[in-house]
Structure formats: structure tokens, C-alpha cells
């Protein structure tokens, strides 16, 4: 079956789906059409985003236990920036499939086979929560950063209050972060396995890491400025993740923060008006010996795709911010291609204080 025919198939209807169009062709065509449809112009995009979304859509056409077979062309035919990572066992597993094989063909192509193992995924959850069709949810999620950027340009915030209002009320991150949950689930689950004790996820978004951390045994408090993402997290804990609902606590703006063994703050600091103040607040809620896990691409170029990062913070560094508050640098790791900085509080325990009523926060 050619890739363009897949969308017309009924969900959960097939025991076997063989896609005959090479996946790099799917990526080029699907990405270009989606971006042109939304923005009316050609913009630079990542082909792998479209392939991730396409393969996940293929899985939904399968019955649980059904098998998907797809392939990509020889390495020499791949576009710049393409790699086998989007067809590795990790990616397949993160999208709700059991890898069956990944073989090199006679002409250099890579053949992939995987079996669907679950009935629902994050796209289904957002569709049920919003009342949108799954195809519309997937369309918005596929656009990822571009969907958020387009909402930002339409709102055109010009000062701190307007930027905070956008982060608080927009539903853009509901779709962007769901897309990254699908793509990066394996890496987030691996990170959750390294976390322990009482945990705060500051800037929790749709709750991916919080849910994985609770499954790994942590007791998790979450905070996110986004009203829509927080409402979705509460909903999914009640409807789809009841097994960990008693270990994930979604905080509001006036609830008491505690003292934590672990605090994560991923893709938040580059968006806030005062990252120094945020770091001080997080540090005050860290136990002696507790760890801070931080991602903040301060130097990421302010492109058309990433207009929400604050250029004023471009010279900041995570190890510098840790030193400012008196934390020790434990080391560096990687999370989805970004530097992950780990710090530790070496001294006295803090007294818990209230979360500030206003603090400009957001997602990448």
C-alpha cells in the first residue's frame, strides 16, 4: 500500500499493513504539505517529525497484535540530517509497538517490522480530552514547534505580562508536548529510572516524565503555568493512568511546595523573565544531597521556529546558575539531543515557601 492510502483506512481494522512507499519520501511529502497548509509558505522542517507521526498513524490502523512492515531507501539516497535512529528499536518501542525485526535489504534499504501492543496512545488521549478528531490532533502535533510558533505570532506578545498570559492560556503546548511524548518517550522513561524519592517536576507540561517517574516509584508533585496542560494532566491521571494517580500531585499557583529529593526543570529557564530567581526558588526546595536536573538551551538560535526563547539569556550557562545558588555540579548527560545538567545541594535543608503567584514559564 502506498503512504497516501493509509489515512483512508479505518482505525483498528488490520492484522497486517505493508507500506510500499519509502519512509524518506513520506517525510518529504507529508511535512511539506502540512506546513504549506498551515503557514501558506515553505519553511524548514525536520523530515523525521513527519515519519514519526506517519508510523504512529499506521499503528492505529492495526488491531492489537497486528503487524506493520515499512522500509526506507539506501543510505546514499537519504536526505541530509536523516539517520537510522528514527527506525531503531527504541523509537518503535516508544510508539507502542513491539519490534520484530530491522533488517538490511539486498539493495541497501532498511526493512522494519513491528507489532502493535497497546490500544491507546497520547494522540488518542488528547483527542478524547479536546473532542477533536484523532486526525486533527495528529495534524497539530505533527507541526510541533511550528504550531506553537504560529500561535505566538498571532498573539504577538510584546511584554512580560503578555508573554505570561500566552503561556498560561494558550493550548499550543498541549499539542507540541504530546508530539514530543510520542517521539521521546523512551528517553524520558530512561531518565525517570534515574530519579528517586520525593520529586518536583517544575514545568511538567502534559506530565510525561511525572507519570514515568511515578511508575518507577517516585512520589511526584508537578507544576506548570499552562492551564490547559495542567487540566489535561489531571484528566489523564483520572481516566488513563489511575494506577499512578495517587503518586502524582498536580499543584496550583497557591499550593504549598515541599522539600524534595529530586527537582527537574526541563526547557523552562530559557523562557522565564528571571532565570536567576527561578533557580534560587528551586534550590530552596531541595533537600541536602538532593539533585537538580536541568535542560535549558539558552544559546539555541532565535529562529522562526523558536521565537519564544528570550535572547537576553543567550550568555547564561546551567553550571553558572548552579554556582550562583551554591549547588555542586554533579555532571552532564543528554536528553533528546540537549545537554542535561545535574547539580546537587550540599548543605542545609530549606523551609518550604509558597509558589509565587506570577512567574513566566513555558515549554520549548
C-alpha positions as CSV (number, residue, x, y, z in Angstrom):
1,X,0.0,0.0,0.0
2,X,1.3,3.5,-0.8
3,X,1.6,6.0,2.0
4,X,-1.2,8.3,0.7
5,X,-3.8,5.5,1.0
6,X,-3.2,4.8,4.8
7,X,-5.3,7.8,6.0
8,X,-8.5,6.3,4.5
9,X,-8.2,3.1,6.4
10,X,-10.4,2.5,9.5
11,X,-8.6,2.5,12.9
12,X,-8.1,-0.9,14.4
13,X,-9.1,-2.7,11.2
14,X,-6.0,-4.6,10.0
15,X,-3.9,-7.5,11.1
16,X,-1.1,-6.6,8.6
17,X,-0.1,-3.3,7.0
18,X,2.7,-3.2,4.4
19,X,3.8,0.3,3.4
20,X,5.4,0.2,0.0
21,X,6.5,3.9,-0.2
22,X,10.0,4.5,1.2
23,X,9.7,6.4,4.5
24,X,12.0,9.2,3.4
25,X,9.5,10.0,0.6
26,X,6.7,10.0,3.2
27,X,8.7,12.5,5.3
28,X,9.4,14.9,2.4
29,X,5.8,14.9,1.1
30,X,3.9,14.9,4.3
31,X,6.0,17.6,6.0
32,X,5.8,19.9,3.0
33,X,2.1,19.6,2.6
34,X,1.3,20.1,6.2
35,X,3.5,23.2,6.6
36,X,2.2,24.8,3.5
37,X,-1.4,24.1,4.5
38,X,-1.0,25.9,7.8
39,X,1.5,28.6,7.0
40,X,0.9,29.2,3.3
41,X,4.7,29.2,2.7
42,X,7.6,26.8,2.7
43,X,9.5,26.6,6.0
44,X,12.4,24.5,7.0
45,X,11.3,21.3,8.8
46,X,12.6,18.0,10.1
47,X,11.6,15.2,7.9
48,X,11.7,12.7,10.8
49,X,8.9,14.6,12.5
50,X,6.5,13.6,9.7
51,X,7.8,10.0,9.6
52,X,7.3,9.6,13.4
53,X,3.7,10.8,13.1
54,X,3.0,8.7,10.0
55,X,4.3,5.5,11.6
56,X,2.2,6.1,14.7
57,X,-0.8,6.6,12.5
58,X,-0.1,3.3,10.8
59,X,-0.1,1.6,14.2
60,X,-3.6,2.9,14.9
61,X,-4.8,1.1,11.8
62,X,-3.7,-2.2,13.3
63,X,-5.6,-4.3,15.7
64,X,-3.7,-5.1,18.9
65,X,-1.3,-7.8,17.7
66,X,-1.3,-6.5,14.1
67,X,2.0,-6.1,12.3
68,X,3.4,-3.1,10.4
69,X,6.1,-3.5,7.7
70,X,7.8,-0.5,6.3
71,X,11.2,0.4,4.7
72,X,13.5,3.3,3.8
73,X,15.9,3.6,0.9
74,X,19.6,3.0,0.9
75,X,21.8,5.3,3.0
76,X,23.1,7.2,-0.1
77,X,19.5,8.2,-1.0
78,X,18.6,9.7,2.4
79,X,18.2,13.5,2.8
80,X,20.7,15.5,4.9
81,X,20.1,15.0,8.6
82,X,18.4,11.7,8.3
83,X,19.6,8.8,10.4
84,X,18.6,5.3,11.4
85,X,17.7,6.5,14.9
86,X,14.0,7.0,13.8
87,X,13.8,3.3,12.8
88,X,15.6,1.9,15.8
89,X,14.1,-0.4,18.3
90,X,13.9,2.4,20.9
91,X,11.8,4.6,18.6
92,X,9.5,1.7,17.7
93,X,9.0,0.8,21.4
94,X,8.3,4.4,22.4
95,X,5.4,4.4,19.9
96,X,3.6,1.5,21.4
97,X,5.0,-1.3,19.2
98,X,6.9,-4.5,19.7
99,X,10.0,-4.6,17.4
100,X,10.0,-7.8,15.3
101,X,13.0,-7.1,13.0
102,X,15.1,-4.4,11.5
103,X,17.0,-5.9,8.5
104,X,19.3,-4.6,5.7
105,X,17.8,-5.4,2.3
106,X,19.6,-6.6,-0.8
107,X,19.7,-3.0,-2.2
108,X,20.8,-1.3,1.0
109,X,17.4,-0.4,2.2
110,X,16.4,-0.9,5.9
111,X,13.3,-3.1,6.4
112,X,11.3,-2.6,9.6
113,X,8.6,-4.8,11.1
114,X,6.8,-4.1,14.3
115,X,3.7,-5.4,16.2
116,X,1.1,-3.1,17.8
117,X,0.9,-3.8,21.6
118,X,-1.5,-1.3,23.0
119,X,-4.9,0.1,22.1
120,X,-4.4,3.8,23.1
121,X,-1.6,6.4,22.8
122,X,-1.1,10.0,23.7
123,X,-2.8,11.2,20.5
124,X,-5.9,9.3,21.5
125,X,-5.9,10.8,24.9
126,X,-5.7,14.4,23.6
127,X,-8.5,13.6,21.1
128,X,-10.7,12.4,23.8
129,X,-9.9,15.3,26.1
130,X,-10.4,18.0,23.5
131,X,-13.2,16.5,21.5
132,X,-11.2,16.9,18.3
133,X,-10.8,14.1,15.8
134,X,-7.6,12.0,16.1
135,X,-6.5,13.1,12.7
136,X,-6.8,16.8,13.6
137,X,-4.9,16.2,16.9
138,X,-2.2,14.4,15.0
139,X,-2.0,17.2,12.4
140,X,-1.4,19.8,15.1
141,X,1.0,17.5,16.9
142,X,2.9,16.8,13.7
143,X,3.6,20.5,13.3
144,X,5.1,20.6,16.8
145,X,7.2,23.8,17.3
146,X,5.7,25.3,14.2
147,X,2.1,25.0,15.7
148,X,3.2,26.8,18.8
149,X,5.2,29.4,16.9
150,X,2.2,30.3,14.7
151,X,0.0,30.8,17.8
152,X,2.8,33.0,19.2
153,X,3.0,35.2,16.1
154,X,-0.8,35.5,16.1
155,X,-0.9,36.6,19.8
156,X,2.2,38.9,19.3
157,X,3.1,39.4,23.0
158,X,5.3,42.5,23.5
159,X,5.9,42.5,27.2
160,X,6.3,40.2,30.2
161,X,2.7,40.2,31.2
162,X,1.5,39.4,27.7
163,X,4.1,36.6,27.4
164,X,2.9,35.1,30.7
165,X,-0.7,35.3,29.6
166,X,0.1,33.4,26.4
167,X,1.8,30.6,28.3
168,X,-1.0,30.5,30.8
169,X,-4.0,30.4,28.4
170,X,-2.8,29.0,25.1
171,X,-3.4,25.4,24.2
172,X,-0.5,25.3,21.8
173,X,1.8,23.3,24.1
174,X,-0.9,20.7,24.6
175,X,-0.2,19.5,21.0
176,X,3.5,20.2,20.8
177,X,4.3,18.4,24.0
178,X,2.1,15.5,23.1
179,X,4.1,15.1,19.9
180,X,7.4,15.0,21.9
181,X,5.8,12.5,24.3
182,X,5.3,10.2,21.3
183,X,8.8,10.8,19.8
184,X,10.8,10.9,23.0
185,X,9.0,8.5,25.3
186,X,11.9,6.1,25.6
187,X,14.4,8.8,26.6
188,X,12.0,10.2,29.2
189,X,11.4,6.8,30.6
190,X,15.1,6.2,30.9
191,X,15.5,9.5,32.7
192,X,12.7,8.6,35.1
193,X,14.6,5.4,36.0
194,X,17.5,7.6,37.3
195,X,15.2,9.8,39.6
196,X,14.3,8.9,43.1
197,X,12.5,9.9,46.3
198,X,10.1,12.8,46.6
199,X,10.2,14.7,43.3
200,X,9.1,18.0,41.9
201,X,8.7,18.3,38.1
202,X,8.7,22.1,37.6
203,X,7.2,22.8,34.1
204,X,5.5,19.4,33.8
205,X,3.6,20.1,30.6
206,X,1.4,17.1,29.8
207,X,3.1,15.0,32.6
208,X,5.1,12.5,30.6
209,X,8.1,12.5,32.9
210,X,5.9,12.7,36.0
211,X,3.9,9.6,35.0
212,X,7.0,7.6,34.1
213,X,8.7,8.7,37.4
214,X,5.7,7.6,39.4
215,X,5.7,4.3,37.7
216,X,9.4,4.0,38.7
217,X,8.4,4.6,42.4
218,X,8.8,8.3,42.9
219,X,6.2,10.4,44.7
220,X,5.8,13.4,42.3
221,X,4.5,16.9,42.6
222,X,4.0,18.8,39.3
223,X,3.7,22.5,38.5
224,X,3.1,24.0,35.1
225,X,1.9,27.5,34.3
226,X,-0.3,26.3,31.4
227,X,-3.9,25.9,32.5
228,X,-4.7,23.6,29.5
229,X,-1.8,21.3,30.0
230,X,-2.4,21.1,33.8
231,X,-6.1,20.3,33.2
232,X,-5.1,17.6,30.7
233,X,-2.7,16.0,33.1
234,X,-5.4,15.9,35.8
235,X,-7.7,14.3,33.3
236,X,-5.3,11.7,32.1
237,X,-4.4,10.7,35.6
238,X,-8.0,10.1,36.3
239,X,-9.0,8.4,33.1
240,X,-5.9,6.6,31.7
241,X,-3.3,6.5,34.4
242,X,-5.3,5.7,37.6
243,X,-2.6,3.2,38.7
244,X,-0.2,6.1,39.5
245,X,-2.7,8.9,40.2
246,X,-2.1,8.6,44.0
247,X,1.6,9.3,43.4
248,X,1.3,12.3,41.0
249,X,0.0,15.6,42.6
250,X,-0.8,18.5,40.2
251,X,-0.1,21.7,42.1
252,X,-1.9,25.0,41.6
253,X,-0.4,28.5,41.8
254,X,-1.1,28.9,45.6
255,X,-0.4,25.4,46.9
256,X,2.4,24.6,49.2
257,X,5.6,23.3,47.7
258,X,7.5,20.8,49.8
259,X,11.1,19.8,50.2
260,X,12.3,17.4,47.5
261,X,15.0,14.8,46.9
262,X,14.7,15.4,43.1
263,X,13.7,18.5,41.1
264,X,13.5,18.5,37.3
265,X,13.2,21.7,35.3
266,X,13.4,20.9,31.6
267,X,13.1,23.6,28.9
268,X,11.8,26.2,31.2
269,X,14.7,28.6,32.2
270,X,15.2,29.9,28.7
271,X,11.6,31.2,28.7
272,X,11.3,32.9,32.0
273,X,11.9,36.6,32.6
274,X,14.3,35.9,35.5
275,X,16.0,32.5,35.4
276,X,18.2,33.5,38.4
277,X,15.1,34.0,40.6
278,X,13.7,30.7,39.5
279,X,16.9,28.8,40.2
280,X,17.0,30.3,43.7
281,X,13.4,29.2,44.4
282,X,14.1,25.7,43.1
283,X,17.2,25.4,45.2
284,X,15.4,26.5,48.3
285,X,13.1,23.5,47.9
286,X,15.9,20.9,47.5
287,X,16.9,18.6,50.3
288,X,20.6,18.4,51.4
289,X,22.1,16.0,48.9
290,X,19.1,16.4,46.6
291,X,19.6,16.8,42.9
292,X,18.5,19.3,40.3
293,X,18.1,18.1,36.7
294,X,18.1,20.9,34.2
295,X,17.8,21.4,30.4
296,X,17.9,25.0,29.0
297,X,19.2,25.6,25.5
298,X,20.0,29.3,26.2
299,X,22.1,29.6,23.0
300,X,19.6,28.0,20.7
301,X,19.2,30.4,17.8
302,X,16.0,32.5,17.9
303,X,14.7,31.2,14.6
304,X,11.2,31.4,13.0
305,X,10.6,28.1,14.6
306,X,11.7,29.1,18.1
307,X,10.5,32.7,18.7
308,X,9.6,32.1,22.4
309,X,13.2,31.8,23.7
310,X,14.4,35.0,25.3
311,X,17.5,36.4,23.6
312,X,18.6,38.2,26.7
313,X,19.6,34.9,28.3
314,X,21.8,33.7,25.5
315,X,25.0,34.1,27.5
316,X,23.7,32.2,30.6
317,X,25.0,28.7,31.4
318,X,23.5,26.0,33.6
319,X,26.7,25.3,35.5
320,X,27.0,29.1,36.1
321,X,23.4,29.2,37.5
322,X,24.2,26.3,39.8
323,X,27.3,28.0,41.1
324,X,25.2,31.2,41.8
325,X,22.9,29.3,44.2
326,X,25.7,27.3,45.8
327,X,24.9,23.9,44.2
328,X,27.7,21.5,43.2
329,X,27.9,20.3,39.6
330,X,27.5,16.5,39.5
331,X,27.9,16.1,35.8
332,X,26.3,16.2,32.3
333,X,24.1,13.9,30.3
334,X,22.0,14.0,27.2
335,X,18.2,14.2,26.8
336,X,16.8,14.1,23.3
337,X,19.8,15.8,21.8
338,X,20.0,18.5,24.5
339,X,22.6,18.9,27.3
340,X,21.2,17.7,30.6
341,X,22.9,19.3,33.6
342,X,22.8,17.7,37.1
343,X,23.5,19.6,40.2
344,X,23.4,18.7,44.0
345,X,22.6,20.7,47.1
346,X,25.4,20.1,49.6
347,X,24.2,21.9,52.7
348,X,21.2,22.7,55.0
349,X,17.6,21.9,54.2
350,X,15.3,24.8,53.2
351,X,12.0,25.8,54.7
352,X,9.1,25.4,52.3
353,X,7.5,28.5,50.9
354,X,4.6,29.3,48.7
355,X,4.9,29.1,44.9
356,X,4.9,32.7,43.5
357,X,1.6,33.8,42.1
358,X,3.3,35.1,38.9
359,X,6.3,33.6,37.3
360,X,6.6,33.5,33.5
361,X,7.1,29.9,32.5
362,X,6.7,27.8,29.4
363,X,7.9,24.8,27.3
364,X,10.4,24.6,24.4
